[in-house]
Every structure is written in structure tokens, then in C-alpha cells.
Amino acid sequence: LLLRLVRRRARLPAATAAAAIAALAALATAGPDDAEARWLRADVGELVRSLAAPGAGAAPLATGAALTALARWPDGPGPDDLALIADALGARDDEIRQAAEAALRGLGPAAVVALVRTAGLGRRGARDRAVALLGELAVDVRELARVVTAELDALDRLAVDAGALSALGDPLLDRRLDERLREVAHTA
């Protein structure tokens, strides 16, 4: 019943939906490992992933609760779940960003790969927050060196492309390329 109510979250106040998500996640991650428990785990997992997805339309509190639930999933979150949490660092809503940051901090070194990916490929806000979180975590220096090298390579390629494309004389394109060059240089 609770699962159905959360699925129809438009009828629930945001705080109630968030509490229900937390309760469902706790139920799904505790108890025996029989067929019914595996079914519940799969169903709740699908629900929290859908709520945590960008553009899902869930209230920020519900999205934050879903991100927290993913981070605390049994046997740890999978790579796709980690990417979803790390991508939420670029969310426009403060509550969602804070929930993502707390979830990633709680995961510690297990979040490094997702943070490195986000630092290299995410939206600008997500990249900046990922780099800041990487600074807080105990991170392998070789992993960070790989990210910096990849960003510098991307900067070189972008500079060459920008030089070639500037010959088109389009001021809008020139401005966007300049913005992108600054973004990549900032990340590196």
C-alpha cells in the first residue's frame, strides 16, 4: 500500500513522500532474503531510481530521500546508481544537491569513480561540486592524475577545434566555444 501511495506522490505532501521513501527503503533493505523480500527490494529500487532521475518531477524532498536510499542500498549502490547520485550534484535545487553531497560523503572512497566521472563530464555545477568532494575524500593520486590528463587533453582538442571553427565568423559560436574552453580549463 505504501509503495502505491508513493508512486502516486502528487497526492502526498513532500515531507510525507520523503518519509515514506525512507521507510520503504528501510523495509526493502532489512529482513530475510526470500522471494517476497527480493521482489520488494526490486520494486522499491525501481521506485527510488525513478524518483532520483533528473526531470522525474518529484518534490526535492522526495528526490533527496531517493538519493539517500540509493546510497544506502544493500551491497552498496551500483555504478548507474552512483552516477545518478553524482549527477544530482548539478541539480538546481539546494535540497537535492545537499542530499547528493551527503550521500556521496557517506559512501567515501566508494564514490570516487562516480565523482571522477562527474568532474570530467558533468554539468559545470556538478563538476565543481565533484571536485570539491574529491578534495574532501581520501582519493588515489593516480586516479586524479588520470582525470587531470583527460581534462587537459580535452582542452587541447577543444582549443584546436575552436581555432578552426572561429574561421566561420559566427559570434555566438565563438562565445560558446570560449565559454567551453574556460569551463574545461577551470575543471583541469
C-alpha positions in Angstrom: 0.0 0.0 0.0 2.8 2.4 0.9 4.5 1.7 -2.4 1.4 2.6 -4.3 0.9 5.8 -2.4 4.5 6.9 -3.1 4.0 6.1 -6.8 1.1 8.5 -6.8 3.2 11.1 -5.0 1.3 14.0 -6.5 -1.3 13.4 -3.8 1.2 13.3 -0.9 2.8 16.2 0.9 6.5 16.3 0.1 7.6 15.6 3.7 5.3 12.6 3.8 6.6 11.2 0.5 10.2 11.6 1.7 9.4 9.8 5.0 7.6 7.0 3.0 10.5 6.6 0.7 12.9 6.3 3.7 10.5 3.7 5.3 10.2 1.7 2.1 14.0 1.7 1.6 14.5 0.5 5.2 11.9 -2.3 4.7 13.5 -3.3 1.4 17.0 -3.5 2.8 16.1 -5.3 6.1 14.7 -8.7 6.7 15.0 -12.2 5.2 16.3 -12.9 1.7 13.2 -14.8 0.4 11.4 -14.3 -2.8 9.0 -11.8 -1.4 11.8 -9.7 0.1 13.7 -9.8 -3.3 10.5 -8.7 -5.0 10.0 -5.8 -2.6 13.7 -4.8 -3.0 13.4 -4.8 -6.8 10.2 -2.8 -6.7 11.4 -0.2 -4.2 14.7 0.0 -6.1 12.9 0.8 -9.3 10.8 3.4 -7.5 13.7 5.2 -5.9 15.7 5.2 -9.1 12.7 6.8 -10.9 12.4 9.4 -8.2 16.1 10.2 -8.3 16.2 10.5 -12.0 16.6 14.1 -13.4 13.4 15.5 -14.6 11.3 13.0 -12.7 9.1 15.8 -11.4 9.4 14.6 -7.8 9.5 17.1 -5.0 13.0 18.0 -3.9 12.5 16.3 -0.5 11.4 13.1 -2.2 14.3 13.2 -4.7 16.7 13.7 -1.8 15.2 10.8 0.1 15.5 8.7 -3.0 19.2 9.7 -3.4 19.8 8.8 0.2 18.1 5.4 -0.2 20.2 4.6 -3.3 23.4 5.4 -1.4 22.4 3.1 1.5 21.3 0.2 -0.8 22.3 -3.3 0.3 25.8 -4.3 -1.0 26.3 -0.6 -2.0 24.9 1.3 -4.9 25.8 0.1 -8.4 27.7 2.1 -11.0 24.5 3.5 -12.5 23.2 4.5 -9.1 26.4 6.2 -8.2 26.3 8.1 -11.5 22.7 9.2 -10.7 23.7 10.4 -7.3 26.8 12.2 -8.6 24.9 13.8 -11.4 22.5 15.2 -8.8 25.3 17.5 -7.7 24.4 19.7 -10.6 20.7 19.9 -9.7 19.2 23.4 -9.5 17.5 22.7 -6.1 19.6 23.1 -3.0 17.9 20.2 -1.2 18.7 17.8 -4.0 22.4 18.9 -4.2 22.8 18.7 -0.4 21.3 15.2 -0.3 23.6 14.1 -3.2 26.6 15.6 -1.4 25.7 13.9 1.9 25.1 10.6 0.1 28.5 10.7 -1.6 30.3 11.8 1.5 28.7 8.9 3.3 29.9 6.5 0.6 33.5 7.7 1.0 36.1 6.1 -1.3 33.3 4.0 -3.0 32.1 7.3 -4.6 35.5 8.2 -6.1 34.9 6.7 -9.6 31.5 8.5 -10.0 32.9 11.7 -8.7 35.9 11.5 -11.1 33.4 10.8 -14.0 31.3 13.8 -13.0 34.3 16.0 -12.5 35.3 15.3 -16.1 32.0 15.1 -17.9 29.2 16.5 -15.7 27.4 19.9 -15.9 29.5 22.8 -14.7 27.9 23.0 -11.2 28.2 19.2 -10.8 31.8 19.2 -11.9 32.7 22.0 -9.4 31.0 20.1 -6.5 32.5 16.8 -7.5 36.0 18.3 -7.5 35.3 19.8 -4.0 34.1 16.5 -2.7 37.1 14.7 -4.2 39.2 17.1 -2.2 37.4 16.0 1.0 37.8 12.3 0.3 40.9 10.1 0.5 41.5 9.7 -3.2 44.1 7.8 -5.0 46.5 10.3 -6.6 46.8 8.1 -9.8 43.0 8.4 -10.3 43.1 12.1 -10.0 46.1 12.3 -12.4 44.1 10.4 -15.0 41.2 12.9 -14.7 43.5 15.9 -15.0 45.3 14.4 -18.0 41.9 13.7 -19.7 40.7 17.2 -19.0 43.9 18.7 -20.4 43.6 16.5 -23.5 40.0 17.7 -23.9 41.2 21.3 -23.5 43.8 20.8 -26.2 41.3 19.2 -28.6 38.7 22.0 -27.9 41.3 24.7 -28.5 42.2 23.2 -31.9 38.5 22.9 -32.8 37.8 26.4 -31.6 40.6 27.8 -33.8 39.2 26.0 -36.8 35.6 27.0 -36.1 36.4 30.6 -35.4 37.1 31.0 -39.1 33.3 30.8 -39.7 32.9 34.2 -38.1 29.9 33.4 -36.0 30.0 35.5 -32.9 27.5 33.2 -31.0 29.6 30.1 -31.8 32.8 32.0 -30.8 31.3 33.0 -27.5 30.1 29.4 -26.7 33.5 27.9 -27.6 35.2 30.5 -25.4 32.8 29.6 -22.5 33.5 25.9 -23.0 37.3 26.5 -23.1 37.0 28.3 -19.8 34.9 25.6 -18.3 37.3 22.8 -19.2 40.3 24.9 -18.1 38.6 25.5 -14.8 38.0 21.8 -14.3 41.5 20.9 -15.2 
